[in-house]
Amino acid sequence: MSQKKFVAINYIQCNDDYRERFEQLFATRAHAIDRMPGFYEMHVLKPSDENGNYLIMSFWESEEHFKAWTNSPEFIEGHKRGFADIAKAKAEGKEPPMKSTFKTYTVIAN
């Protein structure tokens, strides 16, 4: 088996009233990412303080595999409920209930 060489971390900032919904989305996730070539595993980390960001860490064989995920129908499937929540808030003239920032890393040591 190839080694995990690439990590993508999604930093999610949730409004206080959206945290329970966000956690529920992951508890009932579609597992679409699990079918992607080059995907190894994902960890969803809850902040220990109420103002912190959630971290979604996904481990990949390569950056190319990760990019294929972000451009795939499985990506849309895996995120459609969260995207719908954001679209609903915007349609109502509200701020999105969550904001996301991605950072990527190359693994240099295990």
PEQUI-V317289 format. One record per backbone hydrogen bond with DSSP energy under -1.0 kcal/mol. CO is the residue of the C=O (numbers start at 1). NH is the residue of the N-H. Records with the same first field share a line. If there is no record, write none. Layout:
# PEQUI-V317289
CO=NH  NH
This chain:
# PEQUI-V317289
5=107
6=60
7=105
8=58
9=103
10=56
11=101
12=54
13=99
15=18
18=22
19=23
20=24
21=25
22=26
23=27
24=28
26=29
32=35
33=36
36=39
38=61
41=59
43=57
45=55
49=52
54=12
55=45
56=10
57=43
58=8
59=40
60=5  6
62=66
63=67
64=68
65=69
66=70
67=71
69=72
72=76
73=77
74=78
75=79
76=80
79=83
80=84
81=85
82=86
83=87
84=88
85=89
86=90
87=91
88=92
89=94
90=93
97=15
99=13
101=11
103=9
105=7
